[in-house]
């Protein structure tokens, strides 16, 4: 008896990501010849809580490739590709560790995504519809990282990402067009003030001008927005502090903007920024193990979506802890932090059931795959975070969302994302 949806083969091979590093791509092929692909992205600032990325001493992923082509292939052969939960549960059991350290989180996520793609193709559905079904109604609001600091840059800014948020538009395509206008204006401003050398872009397509203070970067963004003909009625600002990176664990203090701050002083610093600028989004404002301080800053600035990335690492266990104390209004959703699509969906559904905003996110080391674009729509996320409107691995995601909006007439969430 023919089983056209059964998995015939799982094959892994090494490709190159946007940082020029090796990464893993997996192909899942069904008995009917349908195939799907999945890529493993790579983060720069990583939480201790997230799934382990299996790499060799020379930074290749050849061992991961071998694991896919042997253990994973043998285990998943014959599985119905439409049964994503069974495939992912099997990958979790195959690894057997809490942090995917045996076969690698890059192995599990690339395989999981490949199976998802194959399932969508086998059932002749668009990937976002395969994920979200009939509940799909809207396109999320983009968070565009246009000035880089921290681990994403070579300047003295401690805050890792300075973000523009085009929320005051009726269509996603219009929001992206306006964002590209602000991005070009920002580039001109940087060239005028600091020279063309500083218009080169970082890992996520953002600029890294020679700035030292947080306010200098925010002022530059506000001027770019105004010069482009917009106001805070069209754009809000956001920050990804990635504060674990400038936290001095030995002294228990934060070192930022040439100052040493305890957590109380850092909280006051963020409150001042929220009062001075149209700040709508603040990610990882404190080090990843200080959940209480997240709750305190969220209470202090209730109109800002304080968001946990390293705090939760897309792990339901940590999210449930945050829910108990109302730690944040937002969560980052990064599939490779937890390791499978099913676990990612579970995490997002827990957040949504508690009225917590979801932000589907890329990693700084990406491929040209548009998977997170479809995932953000399928999950009906409030926001998507996938870099500046530059570099092919970033624009692939934005262009896919424009395509979805045009072809399937979904509405842009816009201002409602902040309601």
CORHU-V177207 format. One record per backbone hydrogen bond with DSSP energy under -0.5 kcal/mol. NH is the residue of the N-H (numbers start at 1). CO is the residue of the C=O. If there is no record, write none. Layout:
nh=NH co=CO
nh=NH co=CO
This chain:
nh=6 co=3
nh=7 co=79
nh=8 co=29
nh=9 co=29
nh=11 co=27
nh=13 co=25
nh=15 co=23
nh=17 co=21
nh=18 co=366
nh=20 co=17
nh=23 co=15
nh=25 co=13
nh=26 co=38
nh=27 co=11
nh=28 co=36
nh=29 co=9
nh=30 co=34
nh=31 co=6
nh=32 co=4
nh=33 co=30
nh=36 co=28
nh=38 co=26
nh=40 co=24
nh=41 co=39
nh=42 co=365
nh=46 co=44
nh=50 co=47
nh=51 co=337
nh=52 co=99
nh=54 co=52
nh=55 co=53
nh=56 co=60
nh=59 co=56
nh=65 co=61
nh=66 co=62
nh=67 co=63
nh=68 co=64
nh=69 co=65
nh=70 co=66
nh=72 co=67
nh=73 co=68
nh=74 co=70
nh=75 co=71
nh=76 co=72
nh=77 co=73
nh=78 co=7
nh=79 co=76
nh=81 co=5
nh=81 co=79
nh=83 co=80
nh=84 co=82
nh=87 co=83
nh=88 co=84
nh=89 co=85
nh=90 co=86
nh=91 co=87
nh=92 co=88
nh=93 co=89
nh=94 co=90
nh=95 co=91
nh=96 co=92
nh=100 co=97
nh=104 co=100
nh=105 co=52
nh=106 co=52
nh=108 co=104
nh=109 co=105
nh=110 co=106
nh=111 co=107
nh=112 co=108
nh=113 co=109
nh=114 co=110
nh=115 co=111
nh=116 co=112
nh=117 co=113
nh=118 co=114
nh=119 co=115
nh=120 co=116
nh=121 co=117
nh=122 co=118
nh=123 co=119
nh=124 co=121
nh=125 co=120
nh=130 co=126
nh=131 co=127
nh=132 co=128
nh=133 co=129
nh=135 co=132
nh=136 co=133
nh=139 co=411
nh=141 co=382
nh=143 co=384
nh=144 co=142
nh=144 co=164
nh=145 co=143
nh=146 co=144
nh=146 co=162
nh=147 co=162
nh=148 co=207
nh=149 co=160
nh=150 co=157
nh=152 co=149
nh=153 co=150
nh=156 co=211
nh=160 co=240
nh=161 co=240
nh=162 co=147
nh=163 co=161
nh=163 co=238
nh=164 co=144
nh=165 co=236
nh=166 co=164
nh=167 co=165
nh=167 co=234
nh=168 co=234
nh=169 co=167
nh=175 co=171
nh=176 co=172
nh=177 co=173
nh=178 co=174
nh=179 co=175
nh=180 co=176
nh=181 co=177
nh=182 co=178
nh=183 co=179
nh=184 co=180
nh=185 co=181
nh=186 co=182
nh=187 co=183
nh=188 co=184
nh=189 co=185
nh=190 co=186
nh=191 co=187
nh=192 co=188
nh=193 co=189
nh=194 co=190
nh=195 co=190
nh=195 co=191
nh=198 co=195
nh=199 co=196
nh=200 co=197
nh=202 co=206
nh=205 co=202
nh=207 co=146
nh=208 co=198
nh=208 co=200
nh=211 co=209
nh=217 co=213
nh=218 co=214
nh=219 co=215
nh=220 co=216
nh=221 co=217
nh=222 co=218
nh=223 co=219
nh=224 co=220
nh=225 co=221
nh=226 co=222
nh=227 co=223
nh=228 co=224
nh=229 co=226
nh=230 co=225
nh=234 co=231
nh=235 co=231
nh=236 co=165
nh=237 co=278
nh=238 co=163
nh=239 co=281
nh=240 co=161
nh=241 co=239
nh=241 co=283
nh=242 co=283
nh=243 co=284
nh=245 co=242
nh=246 co=243
nh=247 co=244
nh=248 co=246
nh=248 co=253
nh=249 co=247
nh=252 co=248
nh=253 co=248
nh=254 co=261
nh=255 co=246
nh=256 co=254
nh=256 co=259
nh=259 co=256
nh=261 co=254
nh=261 co=259
nh=266 co=262
nh=267 co=263
nh=268 co=264
nh=269 co=265
nh=270 co=266
nh=271 co=267
nh=272 co=268
nh=273 co=269
nh=274 co=270
nh=275 co=271
nh=276 co=272
nh=277 co=273
nh=279 co=277
nh=280 co=237
nh=281 co=237
nh=282 co=305
nh=283 co=239
nh=284 co=307
nh=290 co=287
nh=291 co=289
nh=293 co=290
nh=294 co=290
nh=295 co=291
nh=296 co=292
nh=297 co=293
nh=298 co=294
nh=299 co=295
nh=300 co=296
nh=301 co=297
nh=302 co=299
nh=304 co=301
nh=305 co=280
nh=306 co=304
nh=307 co=282
nh=308 co=330
nh=309 co=307
nh=312 co=309
nh=313 co=309
nh=315 co=312
nh=316 co=314
nh=318 co=315
nh=319 co=315
nh=320 co=316
nh=321 co=317
nh=322 co=318
nh=323 co=319
nh=324 co=320
nh=325 co=321
nh=325 co=322
nh=326 co=323
nh=327 co=322
nh=329 co=306
nh=330 co=306
nh=331 co=357
nh=332 co=308
nh=333 co=359
nh=334 co=332
nh=335 co=333
nh=337 co=334
nh=338 co=334
nh=338 co=335
nh=339 co=335
nh=344 co=340
nh=345 co=341
nh=346 co=342
nh=347 co=343
nh=348 co=344
nh=349 co=345
nh=350 co=346
nh=351 co=347
nh=352 co=348
nh=353 co=349
nh=354 co=350
nh=354 co=351
nh=355 co=352
nh=356 co=351
nh=357 co=329
nh=359 co=331
nh=360 co=383
nh=361 co=333
nh=362 co=385
nh=365 co=42
nh=366 co=364
nh=373 co=370
nh=374 co=370
nh=375 co=371
nh=376 co=372
nh=377 co=373
nh=378 co=374
nh=379 co=375
nh=380 co=377
nh=381 co=376
nh=382 co=358
nh=383 co=358
nh=384 co=141
nh=385 co=360
nh=386 co=143
nh=386 co=384
nh=387 co=143
nh=388 co=204
nh=390 co=388
nh=394 co=391
nh=395 co=391
nh=396 co=392
nh=397 co=394
nh=398 co=394
nh=399 co=395
nh=400 co=396
nh=401 co=397
nh=402 co=398
nh=403 co=399
nh=404 co=400
nh=405 co=401
nh=406 co=402
nh=407 co=403
nh=408 co=404
nh=409 co=405
nh=411 co=137
nh=412 co=170
nh=413 co=139
nh=416 co=413
nh=417 co=414
nh=418 co=415
nh=419 co=416
